[in-house]
Amino acid sequence: MARPVIGVIMYQTSNSKGQELVAQRMVKWFLRLGYEAYLITSIYHDGNEVVKRRAVETSLEGYVFQEKDTIIGLPTISR
């Protein structure tokens, strides 16, 4: 039986804002519980561009996947 894949959506990531931190913690806990989980977010972290817009624009899929985001350390799909 296939395990579910979980995507948590948040408009940006942050080190200090409440709802952004909740989304990041949700992904972290889903991973700890053994689920395949990803944070689906924009290219911004605390208002600063962390994934180059051009990388997203030129990707065939229309998004950039990071197995471990350099800022938050979670599997991230940036769009």
JOQUI-V198808 format. One record per pair of residues at least 12 apart in sequence whose C-alpha atoms are under 7 Angstrom apart, sorted by the first residue. I is the first residue (numbers start at 1). J is the second residue. If there is no record, write none. Layout:
BEGIN
[[I | J] [I | J]]
END
This chain:
BEGIN
[[4 | 35] [4 | 36] [5 | 35] [5 | 36] [5 | 37] [6 | 36] [6 | 37] [6 | 38] [7 | 37] [7 | 38] [7 | 39] [7 | 40] [8 | 23] [8 | 27] [8 | 38] [8 | 39] [8 | 40] [9 | 39] [9 | 40] [9 | 41] [10 | 23] [10 | 40] [10 | 41] [11 | 41] [11 | 42] [12 | 41] [12 | 42] [12 | 44] [12 | 45] [13 | 44] [13 | 45] [13 | 46] [14 | 45] [14 | 46] [24 | 39] [27 | 39] [38 | 75] [38 | 76] [38 | 77] [39 | 75] [39 | 76] [39 | 77] [40 | 76] [40 | 77] [40 | 78] [41 | 77] [41 | 78] [41 | 79] [42 | 78] [42 | 79] [43 | 78] [43 | 79] [56 | 79] [62 | 79] [63 | 77] [63 | 78] [63 | 79] [64 | 77] [64 | 78] [64 | 79] [65 | 77] [65 | 78]]
END
